[in-house]
Amino acid sequence: MVDNGDVSELRALAGEAVSRLGDLSHARLNPAFEELGMAPVPQDAGSKRERIELSFRQVSDAEMPQVARRLLEHRDIYVSTDVRYRLEDLLWATEFPLEIPKKTRRELARALDLPDLTLHGDRFLRLIDEFWITEDSGLFLNELLNGMRAVTLMDRIKRHVIRNPGDWSTEDLFENVGAFEAGHARFGRFLQGLVSADVLLDESLQMATVGTINEHLKPVGIELRKTATDGGYPIFTLVSTRIHSNGRPKNVIFASLRKPDIRFTSSVDNDIEIVGGRPDDNLIYDREIPEGGLRWRDLHAWWQETRRISDVVEARMDLYKRLLKSLPVESPGQINFFNAYHKVFAPSVDVPALLPEVWMHWDHKTVQERGPLALLRSRMDFLLLLPYGQRVVLEVDGIQHYTRDFGRTPDTGKYAEMVCADRDLRLRGYEVFRFGHDELRDPADAEALLRKFLPDMFRHLGVAHGG
């Protein structure tokens, strides 16, 4: 989510880009508005400039990041180099909270061998052009006096890096493109690009370069980690080394209306089946969790396909109602939390899915049968499955968590059980965040709280959360 101060700047930059629509004919304006995610405006609503302004005014703050992203997709048409750079920095800052200090950047640059990075010159130059402003003229007085054309940064890079290797070191290159002063997100994405197969066509060189970079990133708690492959080549992503990385979940049982009765249909494949009760008493997401975590778009697609609902909007509403149904009516704070989460990130579906009433443990034997080995705290209020195996538990604590006799008597045993369960979850790699029920009693208070907390939490965990 883009902060309020940045939304104003984002709107100003996007408005500057959108003004270029004035070069189009009246007939082509509405298709262009649609392409950018803006509202259509009748042709008789005024001049082209008035129609553009009217459509752009209807873009809400929540929708502005998506409009900015679409402008960037068509940057050759609408966006100048300078505006592109500033739009990217604003959008990327919400997706990359990992900080790479200037000292680390400089030490890293000194360790990298520039000839290795530029083995495939054209590919390297494309990467440089993607992340840095290279066409600004760097006019020098002697060149002007000699009647020479303005020399751009790209001209100088070609001369000192490609045609005359050895003129510049990697540190010289980073200095000239502005890498030491750039935002953390831009510098991080640039590093990911440097070690990609788009630049380095040799996997062993990719691995060696990643090793060199990680040596210098390790002290600040970051590393380039292999997260996927593309055409057989590894893809590396910058992640925090301070976050526990779990394996991918195999079965997620959630939105439970009652405790499931489970049996294994194949213990080898870990295939499970819930027997007894109604089929929809418990939902099971049994697809592979993507490397980027489980997002609403994944859950919507699963629901639409398994429920055979043809209309996308209808499928989303149907899933929302089913998830809401699983929340306990005696916990309005939990219901307010769920509704506020949707309001904070609407209309984006590219954010982590909030799974309610998730079974953490399952024990077919009762407490009486198993005694102290029984898993007493078996269900989570909410679960987020985030990138790189991160798992976040969100709990809403009512008086039942630390009292007995319907809230009349404090129960230190219940409290001890709760904190013990938290310790167990953290040791198993879960992040646990607790909310007092009174914080969420009022829907408006719940929304205000989550608008501040959720972006901060996602930034802390290094998770992209849309706009």
C-alpha positions in Angstrom: 0.0 0.0 0.0 1.3 3.4 -1.0 1.5 5.8 2.0 -0.8 8.9 2.0 2.0 11.3 1.3 3.2 9.2 -1.6 -0.3 8.9 -3.1 -0.3 12.6 -3.8 3.0 12.4 -5.6 1.8 9.3 -7.4 -1.3 11.1 -8.5 0.7 14.1 -9.8 3.1 12.0 -11.8 0.3 9.8 -13.2 -1.6 12.9 -14.1 1.3 14.3 -16.0 1.5 11.0 -18.0 -2.2 10.8 -18.5 -2.2 14.3 -20.0 -0.4 12.8 -23.0 -3.7 11.2 -24.0 -4.6 14.6 -25.4 -2.7 13.6 -28.5 -5.4 11.0 -29.3 -8.6 11.6 -31.1 -11.9 11.9 -29.2 -12.9 8.4 -30.5 -9.8 6.8 -29.1 -10.0 8.3 -25.6 -12.4 5.9 -24.0 -10.5 2.8 -25.2 -7.3 4.4 -23.8 -9.1 5.1 -20.5 -10.2 1.4 -20.3 -6.7 0.3 -21.0 -5.4 2.3 -18.1 -8.2 1.3 -15.7 -9.9 4.6 -15.8 -13.6 5.4 -16.3 -15.1 6.2 -19.7 -16.4 9.7 -20.4 -19.0 10.5 -23.1 -17.6 12.3 -26.2 -20.0 15.2 -25.7 -18.7 15.9 -22.1 -16.3 18.6 -23.3 -12.9 19.0 -24.9 -10.3 16.3 -24.9 -8.5 17.9 -22.0 -11.8 18.1 -20.0 -12.7 14.5 -20.7 -9.2 13.4 -19.6 -9.4 15.4 -16.4 -12.9 14.1 -15.6 -11.9 10.5 -16.0 -8.7 10.9 -14.0 -10.5 12.6 -11.1 -12.6 9.5 -10.7 -9.6 7.4 -10.0 -9.6 6.8 -6.2 -6.4 6.7 -4.1 -6.8 2.9 -3.8 -6.9 2.6 -7.6 -4.1 5.0 -8.3 -1.2 2.4 -8.0 -2.9 0.1 -10.5 -3.3 3.0 -13.0 0.3 3.9 -12.5 1.4 0.3 -13.2 -0.6 0.3 -16.4 1.0 3.5 -17.4 4.3 1.9 -16.9 3.2 -1.1 -19.1 2.7 1.4 -21.9 5.6 3.7 -20.9 6.8 4.2 -24.5 3.5 5.9 -25.3 2.6 7.9 -22.1 5.6 8.2 -19.8 8.8 10.2 -20.1 12.0 8.6 -18.7 12.1 10.9 -15.6 8.4 10.2 -14.8 8.9 6.5 -15.3 11.8 6.5 -12.9 9.9 8.3 -10.2 6.7 6.2 -10.7 8.8 3.0 -10.3 10.5 4.2 -7.2 7.1 5.0 -5.5 5.5 1.7 -6.5 8.6 -0.5 -5.8 9.1 1.0 -2.4 5.9 -0.8 -1.2 7.3 -4.1 -2.4 10.9 -4.0 -1.2 11.4 -3.0 2.4 14.9 -4.6 2.7 17.5 -1.9 3.2 20.9 -2.2 1.6 23.2 0.5 3.1 25.5 2.6 0.9 28.6 1.1 2.6 27.4 -2.4 1.7 26.7 -1.3 -1.9 30.2 0.2 -2.3 32.0 -2.8 -0.9 29.9 -5.1 -3.0 30.7 -3.1 -6.2 34.4 -3.3 -5.4 34.1 -7.1 -5.1 32.3 -7.6 -8.5 34.3 -8.2 -11.7 32.9 -6.0 -14.4 34.2 -8.1 -17.3 32.3 -11.0 -16.0 29.1 -9.0 -15.9 29.5 -7.7 -19.4 30.4 -10.9 -21.3 27.2 -10.3 -23.2 27.4 -6.6 -23.8 24.0 -6.0 -25.4 22.2 -7.8 -22.6 24.1 -5.9 -20.0 23.3 -2.5 -21.6 19.6 -3.4 -21.8 19.7 -4.0 -18.0 21.4 -0.7 -17.4 18.9 1.1 -19.6 16.0 -0.6 -17.7 17.0 0.7 -14.3 19.0 3.9 -14.8 18.5 7.2 -16.7 21.1 6.9 -19.4 20.0 9.3 -22.1 20.5 12.5 -20.2 23.2 14.6 -21.9 26.5 15.0 -20.0 27.7 18.0 -22.0 31.3 18.8 -21.5 32.7 22.3 -22.4 35.5 21.0 -24.6 33.0 18.9 -26.6 30.7 21.9 -27.1 33.7 24.0 -28.3 34.6 21.3 -30.8 31.0 21.2 -32.1 30.4 17.7 -30.9 27.0 16.3 -30.1 25.9 16.0 -26.5 27.3 12.8 -24.9 24.8 10.7 -22.9 25.6 8.5 -20.0 24.9 5.5 -22.2 27.5 6.7 -24.7 30.0 6.9 -21.9 29.1 3.4 -20.6 29.5 1.9 -24.1 32.9 3.7 -24.4 34.4 3.0 -21.0 32.8 -0.4 -20.2 32.1 -2.2 -23.5 34.6 -0.9 -26.1 37.4 -0.2 -23.7 37.1 -2.7 -20.8 39.3 -1.7 -17.9 38.6 2.1 -18.2 35.9 1.8 -15.5 35.6 -0.5 -12.5 32.3 -1.8 -11.3 32.5 0.9 -8.6 32.9 3.5 -11.3 29.9 2.2 -13.2 27.7 2.2 -10.0 28.9 5.7 -9.2 28.0 7.0 -12.7 24.5 5.5 -12.9 23.6 6.6 -9.4 23.4 3.2 -7.8 24.9 4.3 -4.5 22.2 7.0 -4.0 19.3 5.0 -5.5 16.3 3.8 -3.5 16.6 0.4 -1.8 14.0 -1.1 -4.1 15.7 0.0 -7.3 19.1 -1.1 -6.2 17.7 -4.5 -5.1 15.9 -5.1 -8.4 19.1 -4.1 -10.2 21.1 -6.8 -8.3 18.5 -9.4 -9.2 18.8 -8.4 -12.8 22.6 -8.6 -12.7 22.5 -12.3 -11.8 19.6 -13.2 -14.0 20.0 -15.4 -17.1 18.9 -12.4 -19.2 22.4 -11.0 -18.4 24.6 -14.0 -17.5 24.1 -16.9 -19.8 26.2 -19.3 -17.8 24.7 -20.9 -14.7 28.1 -21.4 -13.0 28.8 -17.6 -13.5 25.4 -16.9 -12.0 26.1 -18.9 -8.9 29.6 -17.4 -8.5 28.3 -13.9 -8.8 25.5 -14.6 -6.3 28.1 -16.0 -3.9 30.1 -12.8 -4.2 27.1 -10.6 -3.6 25.8 -12.7 -0.7 29.1 -12.4 1.1 28.5 -8.7 1.4 24.7 -8.8 2.0 25.0 -11.4 4.8 26.0 -8.8 7.5 22.8 -6.8 6.8 20.5 -9.9 6.9 19.8 -10.2 3.2 20.7 -12.8 0.5 20.0 -13.7 -3.1 18.1 -16.9 -2.9 17.1 -19.3 -5.7 13.3 -19.1 -5.8 12.4 -20.5 -9.2 13.7 -21.5 -12.6 13.2 -20.2 -16.1 14.2 -22.3 -19.1 16.5 -24.3 -16.8 18.3 -21.2 -15.4 17.8 -20.3 -11.8 16.0 -17.2 -10.8 17.3 -15.4 -7.7 15.3 -13.1 -5.4 16.5 -10.9 -2.5 15.0 -12.1 0.8 15.6 -11.5 4.4 17.7 -14.2 6.1 16.1 -13.2 9.4 12.8 -14.8 8.4 12.3 -18.5 8.9 11.6 -20.4 5.7 9.2 -23.3 6.0 8.4 -25.9 3.5 5.3 -25.5 1.4 2.0 -26.6 3.0 0.5 -29.8 1.6 -3.1 -29.4 2.8 -4.7 -26.3 4.2 -8.0 -27.0 6.1 -9.8 -23.7 6.7 -13.1 -21.9 7.0 -14.2 -24.7 9.4 -17.7 -24.8 10.7 -16.9 -27.8 12.9 -13.9 -30.0 13.8 -13.0 -32.2 10.8 -13.0 -36.0 10.9 -10.0 -36.8 8.8 -8.7 -40.0 7.2 -5.7 -40.5 4.9 -6.7 -41.9 1.5 -2.9 -42.2 0.7 -0.4 -41.8 3.4 2.4 -41.9 0.8 1.1 -38.9 -1.1 -0.4 -37.2 2.0 -3.8 -37.3 0.4 -6.6 -36.7 3.0 -10.3 -36.9 3.0 -12.8 -35.5 5.5 -15.6 -38.0 6.4 -18.9 -37.4 8.0 -20.7 -34.1 8.3 -21.7 -31.9 5.3 -19.2 -31.6 2.4 -18.7 -27.9 2.9 -18.2 -27.9 6.7 -14.5 -27.6 6.1 -12.6 -26.3 3.0 -9.4 -27.9 1.8 -7.0 -26.1 -0.4 -4.9 -28.9 -1.8 -3.2 -27.2 -4.6 0.5 -26.3 -4.6 1.1 -23.0 -2.7 3.0 -20.7 -5.2 6.5 -19.5 -4.3 5.0 -16.0 -4.0 2.5 -17.2 -1.3 -1.2 -17.7 -1.5 -3.0 -14.6 -2.8 -6.6 -13.8 -3.3 -6.3 -14.4 -7.0 -5.2 -18.0 -6.4 -8.0 -18.7 -3.9 -10.6 -17.1 -6.2 -9.4 -19.2 -9.2 -9.6 -22.4 -7.1 -13.1 -21.5 -5.8 -14.4 -20.6 -9.3 -13.0 -23.8 -10.8 -14.0 -26.2 -8.0 -17.5 -24.7 -7.6 -17.9 -24.4 -11.4 -19.0 -20.8 -11.2 -18.8 -19.1 -14.7 -18.9 -15.5 -13.5 -15.7 -14.2 -11.8 -17.4 -11.6 -9.7 -20.1 -14.1 -8.6 -17.3 -16.6 -7.6 -15.5 -14.0 -5.5 -18.7 -13.0 -3.7 -19.7 -16.6 -3.1 -16.3 -17.3 -1.6 -16.4 -14.2 0.6 -19.8 -15.2 2.0 -18.5 -18.8 2.7 -15.5 -17.5 4.6 -17.5 -15.0 6.5 -19.9 -17.8 7.5 -17.1 -19.7 9.3 -16.3 -16.8 11.7 -17.8 -17.2 15.2 -20.8 -14.9 15.8 -19.7 -14.5 19.4 -16.5 -12.8 18.2 -17.5 -9.5 16.5 -13.9 -8.4 16.6 -12.9 -11.4 14.5 -15.6 -10.5 12.0 -14.6 -6.9 11.9 -11.0 -7.9 11.4 -12.0 -10.0 8.3 -14.1 -7.2 6.8 -11.5 -4.6 7.5 -8.8 -6.6 5.8 -10.8 -6.6 2.6 -11.5 -2.9 2.8 -7.9 -2.0 3.3 -6.7 -3.7 0.2 -9.8 -3.4 -2.1 -10.0 -3.7 -5.1 -6.7 -5.5 -5.4 -6.7 -9.3 -5.6 -2.9 -9.4 -5.7 -2.5 -9.4 -2.0 -2.1 -12.3 0.5 -5.3 -14.2 1.1 -6.6 -14.1 4.7 -7.6 -17.7 5.6 -10.0 -17.9 8.6 -10.5 -20.7 11.1 -7.5 -22.8 10.0 -6.7 -26.1 11.6 -3.1 -26.1 12.8 -3.1 -29.5 14.5 -5.4 -32.5 14.2 -5.6 -35.3 16.7 -8.2 -38.0 16.2 -8.0 -38.9 19.9 -9.6 -36.9 22.7 -7.8 -35.2 25.5 -9.1 -37.9 27.9 -7.6 -40.6 25.7 -4.2 -39.0 25.0 -3.9 -36.9 28.2 -1.1 -34.2 28.2 -0.1 -35.2 24.7 -3.3 -33.9 23.2 -3.0 -30.9 21.0 -5.2 -28.5 22.8 -4.8 -25.3 20.7 -5.7 -26.7 17.4 -7.2 -23.9 15.4 -5.9 -20.4 14.3 -8.2 -17.4 13.9 -6.4 -16.3 10.7 -3.5 -17.5 8.6 -1.4 -15.8 5.9 0.8 -18.0 3.6 3.4 -15.6 2.4 6.3 -15.8 -0.1 9.3 -18.1 0.6 7.4 -20.3 3.1 6.6 -17.5 5.6 3.5 -18.1 7.7 1.8 -15.5 9.8 -0.9 -16.3 12.4 -3.2 -13.5 13.4 -5.2 -14.0 16.6 -8.1 -12.0 18.1 -8.1 -12.5 21.9 -11.4 -12.3 23.7 -11.9 -12.8 27.5 -12.3 -16.6 26.9 -8.5 -16.7 26.3 -7.6 -15.8 29.9 -10.8 -16.3 32.0 -13.3 -19.0 33.0 -16.9 -18.9 34.2 -17.9 -16.7 31.2 -15.4 -14.1 31.9 -16.0 -13.8 35.7 -12.8 -15.4 36.9 -9.2 -14.9 35.7 -7.6 -18.2 34.6 -3.8 -18.2 34.7 -3.8 -21.8 33.3 -5.6 -20.7 30.1 -3.1 -17.8 29.8 -0.2 -20.1 30.2 -1.6 -22.5 27.6 -1.9 -19.6 25.2 1.7 -18.3 25.5 3.0 -21.8 25.4 1.2 -22.4 22.1 2.7 -19.1 20.8 6.2 -20.3 21.7 5.6 -23.5 19.9 4.3 -21.7 16.8 7.3 -19.4 16.7 9.8 -22.3 17.1 8.1 -23.9 14.1 8.6 -20.9 12.0 5.3 -19.0 12.4 5.1 -15.3 13.1 2.3 -14.6 15.6 0.5 -11.3 16.1 -2.3 -10.9 18.7 -5.0 -8.3 18.8 -7.2 -7.5 21.8 -10.9 -8.0 21.0 -11.6 -4.4 22.3 -9.3 -3.0 19.6 -11.6 -4.4 17.0 -15.0 -4.0 18.6 -16.0 -1.1 16.3 -15.7 -1.7 12.5 -14.3 1.8 12.0 -11.6 1.3 14.7 -10.7 -2.1 13.2 -10.3 -0.6 9.7 -8.1 2.3 11.1 -6.0 -0.1 13.0 -5.4 -2.4 10.1 -4.7 0.4 7.6 -1.6 1.2 9.8 -0.6 -2.3 10.9 -0.9 -4.4 7.8 1.4 -2.3 5.5 3.9 -2.1 8.4 3.8 -5.8 8.9 4.2 -6.6 5.2 7.1 -4.2 4.9 8.7 -5.9 7.9 8.3 -9.3 6.3 9.5 -8.2 2.9 6.1 -9.0 1.2 4.6 -7.2 -1.8 1.0 -6.2 -0.9 -0.3 -4.3 -3.9 -1.5 -0.8 -3.8 
